């Protein structure tokens, strides 16, 4: 009768090579997935604006907030994917935290800006595909109109956060700016 241990002993070199290949493949895949998404925020700029009777936007000082029609913000976003696989950020939003409330806004990607008959428009940025081991630059902007919030509340603005969901669906919240 043939014993199973005799068969294993006879082919132990082959089994060792196969086991080594499998362990190497699995560990290589795990190492590729290691890495993090790093976000950097720069050049935050925000102002209150009103439109005159000709539809032109005019900047207003925050002291004269009663006259403003909307709040406009702009900033630079850099994202670095340190892993060796593609990743993504979805459901991108900006949170403005005030003394007693917070509001969310979906920013626009200024790279998609284009001239139309009545001015310049750009598309909302809802997701970003992250290439492995590369940094991506975005110029983002947005508007918050007076029908969403009292413009005087911007005097009590405390913090601004960047919200998204990563490729695994985990919610990510990064501080953009803090006001003191």
N, C-alpha and C positions, 0 to 999 in steps of 0.2 A: 504494500500500500504506500502511495506517495504522500509524504508529509508536506504540509503547506510551508513549514519552516525550511525544508530542503529547497523548495522552489524559490523562496525569498532569498535564501543564502546564495543560490546559483545566479540570481539576477540582481543582487544587491547594488552593483555598480550602476546598472540602468535605473533602478529605483532612486538611487542617490542623485543622479544627474537630473532626472525628472523632477524630484522634490526641490532641488536647487533652482531649476528654471522657474518653477511655480512660485517659490518664495521670492525670487528676484523680481518677477513680473508684478506680483501683488505689492511688494514694498515700493517699487518704482512708481506705480500708479498712486499710491498713498502720498509719496513725497511730492509728486506733481501737484496734488491738490492743496498741499500746504501753502500758505500765503495769506495775505490779508489785502483788503481794499483800503487804501489810504486816501483821505480827502483833504484838500487844502483850499482855503478861502482867502481871497485877496481883493483889494480895491473896492470895498463896499462904499456905495454912493447912493444917497436917497434924498429926495426933495418933495415938497408939496408943489402942486401946479394948479393953475386955473386956466380956463379957456376964455379968450376974449370973444367979442361978437363976430370975429372973422374965423373962429375955430383954431386960432394959434394958441399954443401952450406957452404960458408965462410962469416962470418960477416964482415962488412966494416964500418968504421967511416963515419959519415955524411959529413966530409970534402972531402972524396974521392968518392963522389956520382957519378962521371962520370964512374967509374968502376962497379957500381952495376947493377944487373939484375932485382931485385924486392925489394919491401918494405913489410916486414912481421910485423903484429901486433897481440897482444894477450891481453886479459883482462878478468876479472871475472865480471859476471853479476848476481845480485840477484834480484828477483822479488817477491813482496809480494802482494797478493790479499786480501784486508781487508773486502771484502763483504762476504756474505754467499751463493753466487751462483758462478757457474763456469763461468769464463771469458776466453778470448783468445786474444793473440796478433798475428797479421798476417803481411805479407810483411815486414819482418825485414831487415833493411839495416843500414849501417854505412856511414855517410857523412863526408868527409874530406874537410874542408874549408880553402882555400889558399888566398893569397892576391887578386888575380883577377879571381878565378874560384873555383869550387868545384866538387868533384867526389864522386860517391856512390859505395859501395861494399856490397855484401851479405856475412856475416860472416859464418864460419864453426863452428859446434858444436863439440868440442873436445871429448865429451863423446862418440861420434860415431866413434872415430878413430879406425882403424884396419890396420893390417899389410898386405900388398900385395907384389907381386914379386919385384916391383920397388921401394918400400918405404912404407910410411904410408899415408893413405887417411882418410878424414872425410867428413861427409855430410853437405850441407848448412843447416842453420837453417832458415826456412821460417815462421814457426808459433810455438807458445808456448801455451799450454793449462794450464790455471791457476786454481789450486785447491783452494776452499774457505779457508781463514784463514791459509794459509801455505806460506812459503817462499821457492822458488826454486833457486838452484844454477846452473849456467852454466859457463863453461870455453869456451870462443869464441876466434877465431883467423881468420886471413885472409891474403891474398897476393894481392898486386897490382903490376903488371908487368910493365916493362918499355914501352911496346907497348901502355899502357893506359895513361901514364903521364911521363913527364920528371922527372927523379929522383931528379934533383936539386930543383924542386918545393917543395920538402918536407922541405927545409930550410925555406920556407915562410909559413909553416903550422900554422894556427891561432887557429882553433877549430875543435873538433871532436864531432859529434852528433849521437845519437841512434834514428833511425826512425822506426815507426811501425804504424799499424792501430789497434785500440782496437775492442772489440766485437761489437760495434755499427757502426764501419766503420770510426770513427773519427781519423784523423791523429794525432799522438803523436810524439813530438820531444824533446829529453832530452839531455842535455849537458853531454858528457863523460869527456872531458878534454879540457882545454884552455891553449894555449901556449902564453907566453908574450915576 
